[in-house]
Amino acid sequence: MLLYHGPVRPALGTLLWLASCAAPSIAPEGPGPFRLHPDNPHYFLFRGRPTVLVTSGEHYGAVLNLDFDYVKYLDTLAADGLNHTRLFAGTYREIPGSFGITDNTLAPEPGRFACPWARSGQTYDLLRWDDAYFARLKDFMAQASKRGVVVEVNLWCPNYNSDKKDLLWKASPLHATNNVNAVGACAGNEVYTLKDADLTTVQEMTTRKIVRELNAFDNLYFEICNEPYFEGVTIEWQHHIADVIVDAEKDLPNKHLISQNIANGRAQVGNPHPAVSIFNFHYCVPPDAVAMNYRLDKPIGENETGFRGREDVLYRTEGWDFILAGGAVYNNLDYSFTTKCADGTFLAYASPGGGSPSFRRQMKVLKDFIHSFDFVRMRPDRGVIKGGVPDGMQAWALVETGRQYALYVHPTLGKGKPSPAREARVEILLEAPAGDYAVEWINPLTGSVDKKGSTTTTGALTLRSPPFTEDVAIRVVRR
């Protein structure tokens, strides 16, 4: 039974009504919220512009960690020319030492954790909201909006049990020992399964509350659950939360996109929920998930990376590969952001990934490169590359036949430490209709144009590169 600390326990329907009765702010005038591009739903439209999301962001604790200066963080993203961040909604937390992450922003110090539920003494009351938390959440969204940053608001996350001690589940406000409502007296792998009616009620209430509070903002989409392929999260529960999001917004001014996190690596999506518009993957090297799910006509994203080392080239090539394969979201997990260094300048980390100011500048090169094209008209097509890619290298192509070609070439990299960079050249044979084309060779490390020229073809272009070390991008546009 869902226990209520007052004299009368409201019925379930009353609880759900109370959770959603606060009227949201009126949506600002404008072109509508972040949404799918009407001409090519593999991509986005944001404030009237075709958009691909590219970033290198903190470990999702910007709001739930009261010691994190999110204004400084968002200033850094804006100054670095990036347009995206991922945010956990405070329904999940980590503890210092989790996953070997140095100064983990998802692991606030004692007494510095903010979440949707109000505290009652040393425990939480799941039937009362923490107004200060929601004020902080909305201020974060407003600050991100001013800087043109689109936020993925991740609603839920499994409580990982990698140490077999359920430490993260036992630290959760939803665990029965941490709330006054006697909710959550179950195993950690049963939290997101619909088995416990009272726990599901709290999850519904909280989802509705967050969705309603954020309805006025145009710079967000909702992700149902981070990594639901761990700890027993069921597809029925995920679809139920998607239904709750849709129902919560049905009478509100704005309708926001919904994302589902599908797999680590790759998987083919089967029987997708009709309300899900974005399909996100983690650690997708190579970017096979894009081609496997391109038929869905929806954006495919890679919204978490890491565990390959910390060298920039690993995550730079990963991002370029994913976007040139037709992906629409790339979010590198950047461990240089900590509570003490919200400007992303901490480099003495021992975390299982990368990130740095120099890497973020490289991600801006990728973002600027893809946005220099009319990419809404383009499709991934490696078949236009008819030769010139030597053994040990790979190439990707995004194409509008006869008009524009975005190409990217780099040595094949594994998951370990990359081999020392060596100078290379390639001579790409590109299939293209007869015409005159302008060609630029771009350095993905610096954004500089290392070589440019023009060429005429009657059916194929020979593209001779300047010398490069780690990777090279090519812009080919019909004149």
N, C-alpha and C positions, 0 to 999 in steps of 0.2 A: 504494500500500500504506500502511495506517495504521501508522506507525512507533512502536515502543515503546522507551523508553530503557533498559529493563531487559534481562536476559539472554534472556528468552523473551517473545514476543508472544502474549498470550492470543487465543484464537479469538473471533470476533464474539459468539457466544452467551455465552461466559464474560464478556466485557466488559459485556454488557447485564445479566447476572446480578449482577456486582459492583456495577454502578451502582445497582441497586435492592435490595441485600440488607440495607441498614441499616434496622432496624425503626423505624417512626415512634413518636412518643409516643402514649400512649393518649388517645383523644379525650375531652374533658371531657363530663360529663353535661349534658344540655340538650335543647332541642327539635330538634336537628339543624342542619346547616349552612345557610347562605343558599341559598334555593331558590325555585322558581316557586310562586306562590300556587295552592293546589289548586282554588280556586273560580274563579279568573280568571288563567290563565297569562300574560296580558299584563303582570302585575305580580309582585312578589316577596313572600316571607314571610321575615322575619328575626327570630329570637328571639321567635317567636309573634305578631309584628305585621305587618300588611300594610305594604309598604315601596315607596317610590319613591326612587331615588338622585339627590340634587342636591348639587352641589359646585362649588367654584372652586379648583382645586388646582395644585400645582407641576408643573414640566415633567418629571416621572416619574423623577427621578434621586435620590430620597431615600435609597436604599440603596447604589447603585453609586458615589455621590459621597461619599467619606469625610469631606469638609468640611461636609456638610449635617447640621444638627442636627434629626433627624426627630422627636425628642420635642417640641421647641419647635413644630415644624410641626404635629404632630398635636394638641397643646394648642390651637393657633390654630384649627384646623378645628372642634374640639369647642366652643371658646368661641364661635365664630361660628355654631354650631348646624347644621353641615353633616355629612353622613353617608357621604361617599365620597371615595376618592382612587384615582388610577391610578398603577401602579408598573411600571417596566421591570426585568426580571429580571437585568440585567447581562450579557446576551448581545450587547448592542448598546451602543455609546457614540457620542457626538459629540465634537467638538473645539472649543476656544474659537473663536468667530466663526461657527459653523455657523448658517445660516438667519437671521443678523442678530439673534440673541437675546442680550440683555444679561445677563451673568453666568448663563449657561445651566447649570442644575443637571445636565443630561445630558452636560455637557462638563467633567469634572473636570480639575483641574490635573495636571501630570506627577507620577506616583507616588501619586495620590490616587484611582485607579480601582479599584473592587472588583468582582470577577466570580466566577462559580462555579468557575473553574479556577485551580489553584495556579500560582504563578510558579516558573520554573526559571531562575535568573539573570535575564536581561533579557527572557526569553520565557516563554511559558505551556506547561504540560504538560496537554493536553486529556484525559489519562487519570487525572489526580489532581485531587481537589476541594480548594478553599480553605475549610478549616473556619471560619476567621474570617469569611468572607463569609456562610456559612450561619448562623452565630451572629447576625450583624447582621441578616440577612433575617428570621430567626424572632423576634428581639427587636422589629423593626419591626412584624411582624404582631401580636405580643402587646400592644404599646403601642396599636396601632390598635384591637384587640379591646377593651381596657379602656375606650376612648372611644366604642365603638359605631360605628366607622368601617369600612365595607365596602371592601375593597381589590380592584381589578382587577389581577391579576398578569399582565402582558403578557409572554409567553415569548420572542418573537422579533420582529425588525424588519428590513426591507431596509436595505441600506447605500446610501443615496441617492447618486446620481452627478450632482447638479445642476450641479456645476462641471466635469464631464467628466474629472475627474482621479482618480476613485475614492478620494478622500482618506479617507472614512469606512470603506470596505472595507479599505484599507491600515492603518487604525488598529485593526482588529478582531483579537481573539485568534484568530479562526478563519482569518485570512489566513495563508498558508503561511510568510510571513516572520516571523510573530510567535509560532509555536509550534514545539516540538521534535519534533512528530509528523509533519511534512511534510504536514499536512492543509490543504486550502483553496487548492490551486494552480489556481484557476479564476477566471473573470471574475466581477465583482461581481453581474452579473445571472443567475448560475447557482448561487448559494449555496443557494437554497430551491427546488430543482427535482427532487430525487431522482436527478440525473445522476451525482453523485459519491458512491459507496457509503460511503467512509470518512467524508466530511463528514456524510452522513445518519446514520451510526452515532453520531457525536458528538452530533448534534442529538437523536437518540432517547435516548441516555444522559443527556444534560443535562435533557431534559424529564422523564424518569422520576425523576431525582434531586430536582428542584425539587418535583414533584408529591408525592413521598413525604415529603419534609421538611416540607411544609406541610399534610399531611393532617389533623392534629389541629385545625386552626383552622376555626372556623365562619364567619368574616367575610371570605370571599373567593370570587372566581370566576376562572377562567383564560381569558385571551384568547390565541388561537393565535398571531396575528401582527399587529402594527401595520401598517396601510396596505399590505396585500399586493398591491395593484393597482399598485405601483411595482416596478421592477427585476426583472421577470421571475418573481416568485413564482407558482408554479403551484397550481391548485386541487387537484391530486393530492397535492402536498406538504402543503397545509393539511389535507386530509382524513386524510392519514397521521399527522400530529401529533395530530389529534383522536383517532384510533384508539390512539395511544400513551398519551395521557392516560387514556382509558377503561381500557386494559389495565393501566396502572400502579396504578389505584385499585381494580381488580376484587376484590382480596383485602384491602382496607383498610377501616377502619371507616366512613369518610366518603366520599361521592361529591359532587363539586363541579360546579357549572354550568360550561359552556364557552361562550365568546363567539367570534364571528367578525366581524372588521371587513370590511364589505362594499364601501363606496365613499365617496369624497368627494362630497357632495351627495346624490344619490339613485340608486337602482337597485332593480330588482325581483329578489328572491332566487329562483333556480331550482334545483331539486334539492338542497335543503339536506342537509347531513350529519345523520343521525338523532341524533347526540350533541350537536349544537350547540343551545343553548337561548336565546342572546341574540344579536341581530344589531345591530351597532353601526355608526354612520355618523359622518362628520366633516363640519363646515362645512355643515350641512343647513339652508339658508335658501332658501325656506320649508320647513317640515317634511313635505314630500311623501312621504318614505321611510316614514313611519308608516302612512299610508293605503295605500300601494303594497304593504305587507307585512303588513297587519293580519290577513290570512287565515291567516297562519302560526300564529296563536294563541301567540305567543312575545313576550317583551319586545323592544321596539325602542329603541335608545339613540343618543344623540349624545354621544360620549365625547371629542370634541376640537373646540374652536372657535378662532376667531382670524382674522387677515388682513382685518379689516373696519375697522380703526381701534382706538382705545382707549376711546372713550366708553362709559360704563356702559350707556346706554340701548340700544346695539346688542346687547349680549350678554344684557341683562335681557329684552328683548322676544324674543330668540331662544330663551331658556330657557323662558319662559312659553308661547310658541307651541308648542314641542316637547312639553311636558308636557300642555298642554290639547288637543293633537292626539292624545293617547293614548300618548305616549312614556313610558318607564319609567326612563331614565337621562339626566341632563344634567350634563356636566362641562365647565365653562369652563376654558380654559387660562389660568392666572393668573400673569402675569409679575412680580408684586410679591414672589414668593417667590424668594430667591436664597440662596446659601451664607452670605452676610453678613447676610441678613435672612430667616432661616427663619420669622419671625413674619409675613411677608407685608406688610411696611411700606415696601418699596422702591418708590418712585414715579418715579424719574428714569430709567426704562428707555426704550429706543428699539426695543423688540421689536414684532413684527407682531401685536399683540393688546392685550388689556386686563387688568384685574384690580387690586384694591385692597381695603383693609379695608371701605370703604363699599360696594363691590360685593358682597362676601361677605355683608354684612348684608342686602342686597337679595335674595340667593339664599336666605337663611333665610326671608324672607317667602314666597317661592315654595314652599319645602319645607313650611313650616307650613300654607300655604293648601291644598295638595293633601292633606296628611295630616289636615286638619280635616273631610274628607269620608269617607264610606264608599265610597272610589273603586273598590274591587274590584267593586262593582255598577254601575259607570258605563262608558259607551262614548262615543267621540267622535262628535258629531252636530251639525254646523253648520247642518243643515236646520231645527233648532228656532228659529233666528233668522229671523223673517219680515220684518224691516224695521228701519230706524232706524240702519243703519251707513252713514254718508255716504261719498261718493267720497273716496278718499285715506286711508281707514281700513280695517282688517280686524278680524274678530272670530273667536274660537274658542270652542267649547263642548264640555264633557265632561258627560254626561247620564245620569241614571237617570230615565226618564220618569215624571212625576208625583210624584217624591220629592225629587230634588236636582239642581241645575244649577250648574256652575262655568263662568263666562264670563270672557273676557278681550278687551279692545279697545285698539287703539293705532293711531297713524298708520302707514301703509306706509313702511318704511325700506329704502333700498338698501344696497349694500355700502360706500358711501363715507361721508363725514361727514354726520351727520343734520342736517336743517334745524333752525333755532332753535325751541325749544319754544314752542307757543302755547296759550293757554287754549282748551279745547273742552268741549262737552257733547254727549251722545248721548241718544236716546230709543229704546231697544231694544224691539221687539215680539217677545216670547217666546211661542212656542206651548207651552201646558201644560194638562193636564186641570183640570177645575173643582176648586177647593179654596182653602184659605187658605195663603199663603206668607210666610215671613220673608225679607227682602231686605237685604243688606249690600253697600255699595260700599267697596272696600278699595284703599288707595293702595299699589301694588307697590313704591314707593320706600321707604316707611316702615313699612308694615304697619298703619297706623292705619285705623280704620273711619271714613270721611269722611261717611257717611250710612247710616242704617238705618231700617227701617220694616216694615210688613206690607201685604199686598194680597190681594184676593180676585178670582178669575177664574172665568169660565164657559167658558174655552177659549183665552184669550190674556192675557198680562201685558204691560202697558206699564211699562217700567223707565226712569225719568228720572234721569239721572246728576247728581251734583254737578259743579261745574267741575273739570277736571283738565288737566294740561299734556301729559305724555308717554304715559301709559297708565293703565288702570283695570281692576280685577278686580271681579267680582260673584259673590256667594254667594246662591243662591236655594234655600231648603229648605222643604218642605211642613211646616206646623205641625200 
